[in-house]
Amino acid sequence: MVDIDDMAGDDFEQAYEARRRSFGSAGVTFESWCTIYEQSVSDRLALVARDGSTVVASARILPLRQWWHGRAVPMGGVGGVVVAPEARGRGVARALMTAVLQRIGERGDPISMLYPATVPLYRSVGWELAGRRRTIEMASSVARTLADGDGGAAGSVRRCERGDAEAVIATLGGFHAAARHGGPIEWDVPQWERTISDVDTFTYLTDDGGFVAYEFEDHGHDSVLDVSHLVASSPATTRALWSMVGSGSSTAPTLRATVAPDDPLPWLGREQYVRVHRELWWMLRIVDHATAIAARGFPASVTAVIPVHVTDTMLPDNGGDRVIRVGEGGGTLERVDDTGRRAGRATAMRLRLDANGIAALYAGVPSWTRRSAGLVHDGSPELDDACDAAFATTAFSLDYF
C-alpha cells in the first residue's frame, strides 16, 4: 500500500527522479521543474504517492477554463502523472488518480481534462476520450502566398509585449466564444506572460481580434515553423497572419500548425495543400454533473428534455435518475423525485449512462458512436436525436499540458 499526500518542497528531488525514470528528462532540468511546481505546491495542486519514505508517483492539477459552446467552464487539468517503474502494476496510479479526482471536486471544478499516456487507467476512474489536438503540415511557401487572396483590408499587426496577457486571453476567448467551439482551454495571465516573454516564441496581436504564436523548431539542416495559435476575425487578417508566418519559408520550408477541425486554412488556397501531421486524443471527466451542465453553453435554437439514469461509482452523489433540460442557450440537470418516477413513461425511456458515458455526451460524441462503444444504453431514437442536437460539437484543443 502507498500513502497519497500533498507534495512538499522536500519531495522535489524524489518526485523529479520518479519523472526522469518514467519519461527521461526530455530537456527539463531539475531547476526548471522546481520553478513549475513551486506554485502548484503552494496552492495544494500537486500530489504524491509514497512507499514508506520514497516518492514513487506524482501528479499536478492545473486551474484552467475550457470553452464549451460560447461559455468558459472552470476545469481542472491533470498533468505530470508519473509512476516510477518499480512501483507499476501495484495500483499506485489508480490510487493517485482517485485522490486527484477528489481534490478537483474539493476545488469546485466541475470538469477535468487530461492527455493520457495509457487509456485504461483513466477510463477506470471516469475519464473518457473526448477530443483531439490536431497538427497539420504544409509548405511554408504556400502560407506565404495566402495574402494574395481577396477579403478586404487586414488589421494592423504588432508584437506582443509584457502586459499583453489579458489582451491575448480576451482575443482567444472572443474567438472561441463566437465560433461556439467545444474543448479549447484558457490559460491564466501568468502562463501567457511566460509565453510572451519566451525568447523562442514569437507572438503578435492585431487591432481587429487576431493573434498568432509560433516558433522555429531546429531539425538539423532545415527548421520547421511551429504555429501553436492563429486566430482572426476576418478573412483578410487570417490570410495576412498566415502569410506573415510563411515569410520565413527560406529558412523553414515546412510549416506545422495546431488548428481547430473547422479552421478555414484548407479553404484559403486554390489547391489541396494541407495534410494532417499528428493527432493526440485527450480525455474528459465530468466531476460535478449538475454544475457542469449548468456552466456549459448550448445551441439557442434547441429545446430538449432528456431523461437519464447516471451511475458514477467514483462519485456516487452524481448518480441516480435525472433530467437534462436544454433551452434558450442554457441547460440544467435536475434530480427526479419519487413523483417523477411514478410518471412512468419518461423514466422507462431514459438513457442509461455511467461516468464515461456522460463525459462522451458532454463532449458532443454522436449517439451512434456512443452506442457502438457501449457508452449509452436504453432510451430511444428521439432521445438520441435530442442529445445530438443539444450537445453538438467536434471537441478539440490547441494546447498540450
C-alpha positions in Angstrom: 0.0 0.0 0.0 1.1 3.6 -0.7 0.1 6.8 1.1 -1.2 9.7 -1.0 -0.3 13.2 0.3 0.2 16.8 -0.8 3.6 17.3 -2.4 6.0 19.4 -0.3 9.2 21.1 -1.2 11.2 18.3 0.4 9.7 15.9 -2.1 11.1 17.7 -5.2 14.2 15.7 -5.7 12.5 12.4 -5.4 9.5 13.5 -7.5 11.8 14.7 -10.2 13.7 11.5 -10.1 10.5 9.5 -10.5 9.6 11.6 -13.5 13.1 11.2 -15.0 12.9 7.4 -14.6 9.4 7.4 -16.2 9.9 9.6 -19.2 13.5 10.7 -19.2 14.5 14.3 -18.6 13.1 15.5 -22.0 15.2 18.6 -21.8 13.6 19.7 -18.5 16.2 20.4 -15.9 15.6 19.9 -12.2 15.8 23.7 -11.6 13.1 24.4 -14.3 10.9 21.6 -13.0 11.1 23.1 -9.5 10.0 26.5 -10.9 7.0 24.9 -12.5 6.0 23.0 -9.3 6.6 25.7 -6.6 3.3 27.4 -7.2 1.4 24.1 -7.5 2.7 23.0 -4.2 1.8 26.4 -2.6 -1.8 26.0 -3.9 -2.1 22.3 -2.9 -2.4 21.3 -6.6 0.4 18.7 -6.6 0.0 15.2 -5.0 2.5 12.4 -4.4 2.3 8.7 -3.6 4.8 7.5 -1.0 6.0 4.0 -0.5 7.4 4.4 3.0 9.7 7.4 2.8 10.1 7.2 -1.0 8.1 9.2 -3.5 7.1 6.8 -6.3 4.4 8.7 -8.1 3.1 12.3 -8.6 0.5 14.3 -10.4 -0.3 18.0 -10.8 -3.7 19.9 -11.2 -3.8 22.9 -13.4 -6.5 25.5 -12.7 -7.9 26.2 -16.2 -11.1 27.0 -18.0 -12.4 25.2 -21.0 -14.7 26.6 -23.7 -18.0 24.8 -24.4 -20.4 26.4 -26.9 -19.7 30.0 -26.0 -19.1 29.6 -22.3 -15.8 29.1 -20.4 -16.2 26.4 -17.8 -13.8 26.1 -14.8 -11.7 23.0 -15.4 -9.0 21.0 -13.5 -6.4 20.0 -16.0 -4.3 17.0 -14.9 -0.7 16.7 -16.0 2.7 15.4 -14.9 1.3 12.0 -13.9 4.3 9.7 -13.3 4.8 6.4 -11.6 8.3 5.1 -11.1 9.0 1.9 -13.0 9.5 -0.2 -9.8 6.0 0.9 -8.5 4.0 0.0 -11.6 1.4 -2.8 -11.6 0.5 -2.3 -7.9 -2.5 0.0 -8.2 -0.4 3.1 -7.4 -1.6 5.1 -10.4 -5.3 4.4 -9.7 -4.9 5.4 -6.0 -3.2 8.6 -7.1 -5.8 9.4 -9.7 -8.6 8.7 -7.2 -7.1 11.3 -4.9 -6.6 13.8 -7.8 -10.3 13.4 -8.7 -11.3 14.1 -5.1 -9.1 17.2 -4.9 -10.6 18.6 -8.2 -14.0 18.1 -6.7 -13.0 19.8 -3.5 -11.8 22.8 -5.6 -15.2 23.1 -7.2 -14.0 22.4 -10.8 -17.0 20.7 -12.5 -14.9 19.1 -15.3 -11.4 17.8 -15.8 -9.2 17.1 -18.8 -6.0 15.2 -19.4 -3.8 13.7 -22.1 -3.5 10.0 -21.5 -0.3 8.1 -21.7 -2.5 5.0 -21.2 -6.3 5.0 -21.7 -7.4 2.1 -19.4 -6.2 3.7 -16.2 -8.0 7.0 -16.7 -11.1 5.3 -18.1 -11.4 3.2 -15.0 -11.9 6.3 -12.8 -14.3 8.1 -15.2 -12.2 10.0 -17.8 -13.3 9.3 -21.4 -11.9 10.1 -24.8 -13.5 13.3 -25.8 -11.5 15.3 -28.4 -8.2 15.6 -30.3 -5.4 18.0 -30.7 -4.7 18.1 -34.4 -1.5 19.3 -36.0 -1.4 19.9 -39.8 1.5 20.3 -42.1 2.1 22.3 -45.3 4.8 24.0 -47.2 5.7 27.4 -45.7 5.9 28.9 -49.1 2.2 28.2 -49.7 1.3 30.0 -46.5 3.4 33.0 -47.7 1.2 33.4 -50.8 -2.1 33.3 -48.9 -2.2 37.1 -48.6 -2.8 37.3 -52.3 -6.5 36.3 -51.9 -9.5 38.6 -51.8 -11.1 39.7 -48.5 -10.6 43.4 -47.8 -8.2 45.2 -45.5 -6.4 43.2 -42.8 -5.9 44.5 -39.3 -2.6 46.1 -38.3 -0.2 43.7 -36.6 2.0 44.4 -33.6 4.4 42.4 -31.5 3.1 41.3 -28.1 4.8 42.9 -25.1 4.8 42.3 -21.4 1.4 43.2 -20.0 -0.4 41.8 -23.1 -1.5 38.6 -21.5 -5.0 39.8 -20.7 -5.4 41.0 -24.3 -4.3 37.6 -25.6 -6.8 35.8 -23.3 -9.6 38.2 -24.4 -8.8 37.7 -28.1 -8.7 33.9 -27.9 -11.8 33.8 -25.7 -13.7 36.0 -28.0 -12.7 33.8 -31.0 -13.7 30.5 -29.3 -17.0 32.0 -28.0 -18.0 33.4 -31.4 -17.2 30.1 -33.1 -19.1 28.1 -30.4 -16.1 25.8 -30.0 -16.0 22.9 -27.7 -12.8 21.9 -25.8 -10.2 24.7 -26.2 -8.6 25.7 -22.9 -7.9 29.1 -21.4 -4.6 29.7 -19.7 -4.2 32.2 -16.9 -2.3 35.5 -17.1 1.0 34.2 -15.6 1.2 31.4 -18.2 0.6 33.8 -21.1 3.1 36.3 -19.7 5.7 33.5 -19.7 4.8 32.6 -23.3 5.1 36.2 -24.4 8.4 36.6 -22.6 9.9 33.4 -24.1 12.7 34.4 -26.3 12.0 31.4 -28.7 8.3 32.2 -29.1 7.0 35.0 -31.4 3.6 36.4 -30.6 1.6 39.1 -32.4 -1.8 40.8 -31.9 -3.9 42.6 -34.4 -6.2 45.6 -33.8 -9.2 43.6 -35.1 -9.2 40.5 -33.0 -6.3 38.5 -34.4 -3.5 36.6 -32.6 -0.6 34.3 -33.6 2.1 32.5 -31.7 4.8 30.5 -33.4 8.4 29.4 -33.1 11.2 27.8 -35.1 12.0 24.2 -34.4 15.5 23.1 -35.3 15.6 19.9 -37.3 19.2 20.0 -38.4 19.6 21.3 -41.9 16.1 22.7 -42.1 13.9 24.3 -39.5 10.2 23.9 -39.1 7.8 26.8 -38.4 5.6 25.6 -35.5 2.3 27.6 -35.0 0.6 26.9 -31.7 -2.2 29.5 -32.2 -3.5 31.5 -35.1 -7.0 33.1 -34.9 -8.5 36.1 -36.7 -11.9 37.7 -37.1 -11.8 38.5 -40.8 -10.6 36.7 -44.0 -8.1 39.4 -44.7 -6.4 39.2 -41.3 -6.5 35.4 -41.4 -4.6 35.5 -44.7 -2.2 38.2 -43.5 -1.2 36.3 -40.4 -0.6 33.0 -42.3 1.4 34.9 -44.9 3.5 36.6 -42.2 4.4 33.3 -40.6 5.1 31.8 -44.1 7.5 34.6 -44.9 10.1 32.5 -43.0 10.0 29.8 -45.7 13.5 30.5 -46.9 14.9 29.1 -43.6 12.0 26.9 -42.6 10.4 25.2 -45.6 7.9 23.3 -43.6 5.0 24.8 -41.5 3.2 22.8 -38.8 0.2 24.3 -37.0 -2.2 23.2 -34.3 -5.7 24.1 -35.6 -9.4 23.6 -34.9 -11.2 20.9 -37.0 -13.1 23.7 -38.7 -10.1 26.0 -39.2 -10.6 27.9 -42.6 -7.0 27.2 -43.7 -7.8 24.4 -46.2 -10.4 26.8 -47.8 -8.0 29.7 -48.3 -5.8 28.3 -51.1 -6.5 27.2 -54.6 -5.3 23.6 -54.2 -5.4 20.8 -51.6 -2.2 21.7 -49.7 -2.9 20.8 -46.0 -2.3 17.4 -44.6 -2.6 16.0 -41.1 0.7 15.6 -39.3 -0.4 14.3 -35.9 -3.4 13.8 -33.7 -3.4 13.4 -30.0 -6.5 12.3 -28.1 -7.5 13.9 -24.8 -9.9 12.7 -22.2 -12.7 14.4 -20.2 -14.1 13.7 -16.8 -17.4 15.3 -15.5 -16.7 15.9 -11.8 -20.0 17.6 -10.8 -22.6 16.7 -13.4 -25.2 19.3 -12.5 -22.7 22.2 -12.2 -21.1 21.2 -15.5 -24.3 21.1 -17.4 -25.4 24.5 -16.0 -22.0 26.0 -16.9 -21.9 24.8 -20.5 -23.5 26.6 -23.4 -26.0 25.0 -25.8 -27.4 26.0 -29.2 -30.0 28.7 -28.7 -32.3 27.1 -31.2 -32.5 23.8 -29.4 -35.1 22.9 -26.7 -34.9 19.4 -25.3 -35.9 17.3 -22.3 -33.7 14.2 -21.9 -34.3 11.8 -19.0 -31.2 9.9 -17.9 -30.1 7.4 -15.2 -26.5 8.0 -14.2 -24.1 5.7 -12.4 -20.9 7.1 -11.1 -19.1 4.7 -8.8 -16.2 7.0 -8.0 -18.5 10.0 -7.2 -21.8 8.4 -6.2 -23.5 11.8 -5.4 -23.7 12.3 -9.2 -25.8 9.1 -9.6 -29.5 8.5 -9.9 -32.4 9.4 -12.1 -32.0 12.9 -13.6 -33.5 15.0 -16.4 -31.4 17.2 -18.7 -33.3 20.3 -19.8 -32.0 22.5 -22.6 -33.4 25.8 -23.8 -32.5 29.4 -24.6 -28.8 28.6 -24.8 -28.5 27.0 -21.4 -29.1 23.7 -19.6 -29.8 22.1 -16.3 -29.5 18.6 -14.8 -32.3 18.1 -12.3 -32.9 15.2 -9.8 -36.0 13.2 -10.4 -38.0 12.6 -7.2 -40.5 9.8 -6.5 -43.3 11.8 -8.1 -41.3 12.0 -11.3 -40.6 8.2 -11.2 -44.3 7.4 -10.9 -45.0 9.4 -14.0 -43.8 6.2 -15.7 -43.2 6.7 -19.4 -40.4 9.2 -19.2 -38.5 7.1 -16.7 -39.0 3.9 -18.8 -37.5 5.7 -21.8 -34.5 7.2 -20.0 -30.9 6.9 -21.3 -28.6 4.9 -19.0 -25.1 6.4 -18.7 -22.1 5.8 -16.5 -19.4 8.4 -15.8 -17.6 7.7 -19.1 -20.9 7.9 -21.0 -21.8 11.3 -19.6 -18.3 12.6 -20.4 -18.7 11.5 -24.0 -22.2 13.0 -24.2 -20.9 16.4 -22.8 -18.1 16.4 -25.4 -20.5 16.0 -28.3 -19.6 12.4 -29.3 -22.5 11.4 -31.5 -25.1 9.0 -30.2 -24.3 6.4 -32.9 -20.7 6.4 -31.8 -21.5 6.2 -28.1 -23.9 3.4 -28.6 -21.4 1.4 -30.7 -18.8 1.9 -27.9 -21.2 0.8 -25.2 -21.3 4.2 -23.6 -25.1 4.6 -23.6 -28.0 2.2 -23.1 -31.8 2.2 -23.4 -33.5 5.4 -24.4 -35.0 5.9 -27.9 -34.0 7.3 -31.3 -35.8 10.5 -30.4 -33.7 10.9 -27.3 -30.6 10.2 -29.4 -31.6 13.0 -31.8 -32.2 15.4 -28.9 -28.7 14.6 -27.4 -27.0 15.1 -30.8 -28.8 18.4 -31.3 -28.1 19.8 -27.8 -24.5 18.7 -27.4 -23.4 19.0 -31.0 -19.7 19.9 -31.3 -16.4 18.5 -32.5 -14.2 18.8 -29.4 -10.6 19.8 -29.8 -7.7 21.5 -28.0 -5.0 23.8 -29.3 -2.8 23.2 -26.2 -0.9 20.3 -24.6 0.0 20.0 -21.0 
